[in-house]
Amino acid sequence: MAKANGKPRPISLALQGGGAHGAYTWGVLDRLSADESLKIEAISATSAGAFNAVAYAAGLAKGGPEGARAELASLWRKVSDASSALGAFGAAGFAMATALQSLASPYDLNPFNYNLLRTLVDSEIDFEAVHASGLKLFLSATNVETGKVRVFSKAEINADAVLASACLPQSFQAVEIDATPYWDGGFMGNPSLFPLVYSGAPADVLLIILNPLERPGTPKRAAEIQERLNEISFNASLIGELRAIAFVQRLIDEGMLKEPMLKKYRRLNIHAIKGGQDLIGYNLATKSDTRWRFLSELRDKGYETADRWLAECAKDVGTRKSSFDIRKEFLES
């Protein structure tokens, strides 16, 4: 892929959450970081996406793109090893956890608030390296009390911010930061796009979507209904932001936004890897499947899809053209 004027073209990434399905995003990042025509300069992420983002940033600071790939591989290997040691993976583990969660809260089941993810983050992620990476990073969490999204950036990004972004309330006690409780960012920003509008991040934004946007047919079994509700709820905030972006872009295209409004709003060129459609055959339980074979399978799928995206769509980066038609996807019936 050719560089623009001999330089890699800047791009922003937006990484969805999705539990173990985040290994698909690992594969995407692995492939993108090996491509010399693009330069990742900003990442907005939520939940599993937040884990990928800080691992990528820490590795990048220590060893460039190769270091980023190594850090991501190390993170997911440790996720698998830690879960395996506890026997906390697979459909059986998911079914047991779901049954327990229907009877009691994390405050009942885990009164001492042991969090395997905290142990993992503390041992694996060097946040000084994250801050030294030069990346613009934005991690989203949901304020439990107000229901609003909180976006952590710069020095705010630490272990607590990552854990807040990934705090599923059925599984973990709320993460308190400055006496404020937070839950998973997926409820209100999965991921948040507005920080990329106002931060001066690259205007080309590549979405890595892990939840299917569309699923044909009407779910009729209880598990299928719950699965589709999960997908819809965790895509709702993203769809809302994309609709707003499409509306603003239409106003810009039709000359309806004048100064000084044009200084406040700018065009984002949206691109997408719709991993949710690649993963549509995997049910909700597989988001808890951390067996290394399964994570590797997801990584390979993400890598292959990113490779196709680079061949087919990356040419649009830097041309003020979106390769993902958000008007068609979300504004037209």
C-alpha positions, 0 to 999 in steps of 0.5 A: 500500500503506497504512502502519501508523499512518502509518509504514512497516512494518519488514522484514528481507531475506535475499538468496541468491547466484547469480552473474549471477542476482543481477541478479534481486535487483537488480530486487526491491530496485529495486521494494521501495525505491520502496515507501513502506509498507515500510522495509528495516532489516536484510539478511542476504546471501551472494555476489551477494546480498552485492554487492547488499546493500553497494551498496544500503546505500552508496547509501541512506546517500548519497541515500536509496532513490533513491540506493540504486537508483542505486548498484545500477544502477551496480554491475551496469552496471560488472559487465557492462562489466568482464566485457565488456572481458575477454570473460568472459561467455556460454555459451562463456566458461562452457564454457571456464572449466569445462574449465580448472577441471577441469584446474587450480586457481585457484592454478595458473591465477592464481598472482598472484591477480588478482581482477576482483571486488576491482577492482570492489568497491574502485572502486564501494563506499564502505564508510564509507557502508555503515557509515553507512547504519544498516542491520543487515548480515550477510554469510556466508562459509564457513571453509575449515578448519572448514567452519563459517559465518562471519557478518561484521557492523558494522565487519567488513564491508569489501571482504574480507568481500564477496569472501570471501562470493562466493569460489567455490573453483573460480574464485578463491583463498580470501580470507584474513582474519586468516590464516583462509581463506574460500570462498563463503558459499553452502555453509553460509549461503545466506543465514544467517537466525540473525543476524536472530533474535538481532540484534533485526532486524525479525521479518518476513523476506523471502527472495529465493531464486534457486535453484529449490527444486523442479525436476520430473523426473530429470536424465539428462545430465551438465550437467543433473545438475551443475546440479541438484546445484548447486541442491540444495547451495546451498539445503541450508543455507537449508532446514535453517535454515527447518526449524529456524525452523518447528520453533521456531514450532510449539513456540511456537504449542503453548505448549511453550516457557516462560520463560526459553527464550522470551527466547532464541527468537522468532517470525520471520514468513517471506515469500518471493519464489521467484525460482528458479522464475522462473529455472528455464528458465535453465541453470547457464551463465547464472549467468556471463552478464553481458551487459547485455541479459541482466542487464537482463532479469533485473532486469525479472523481479525488479522485476515479481515484487516488484511482484506480491508487494507487491500480494498478500503485503505486507499480511501484514508487521507482522501476525505472519503469514507469507505463506510456509508453511515447515511445508508447504514443508519439514516436510510430505511 
